[in-house]
Amino acid sequence: MDQFSTWLALVVLFCLLSLLFVVGYFLVNGVCTVPWVRTPTRYSRRMLELGGFQSGQTVVDLGSGDGAIVFEAVKMGGIGIGVERLRLLVWYSRLLAKIKNVSHKASFSPSNVLTDPLPSADLITCYLFPGVNRKLEPRLKASFPPGTRVVSRDFSFPTLKLIHVEQVHSAKIHVYEI
């Protein structure tokens, strides 16, 4: 085997091992709790609009994944804070914020929405499973003032005051008020 073939084999092996690591990371950390599913721009924008988000306001996206909702809030003239348990996605979101040159308006925190302090916000967005929403609801009520809006994609909260539900393509957007 010549030197080029050896290097090529090492590069391919490194790429395969890296891919295996990333897939394993998401399987262990994502499937065992709430898996990451990207929120398309058409949903992100509509979630913010339905929540009454305006320029200059702050949105906190709980379970922010790759930051899609946070970046859409920045496009709309606001500030976005992503709270995400998976550190790899936090790192990726921070990298995207730097590439998009919006790090001053988009921040991402490696936090657990059920145990860590929640940042202040005018609007809360999420795409979390019903069991997580059930556990999260008392924290939202304790952490945010009455009147704060919560927008959830597809999954409901048990006792928050439901304001509006809208079908957006294949997603059902729920708007609540604390």
Buried (B, 14 or more C-beta within 10 A) or exposed (E): EEEEEEEEEEEEEEEEEEEEEEEEBBEEBBEEBBEBEEBBEEBBBBBBBBBEBEEEBBBBBBBBBBBBBBBBBBBBEBBBBBBBBBEBBBEBBBBBBEEBEBBEBBBBBBBEBBEEEBBEBBBBBBBBBEEBBBBBBEBBBEBBEEEBBBBBBBBBBEEBEEBEEEEBEEBBBBBBBB
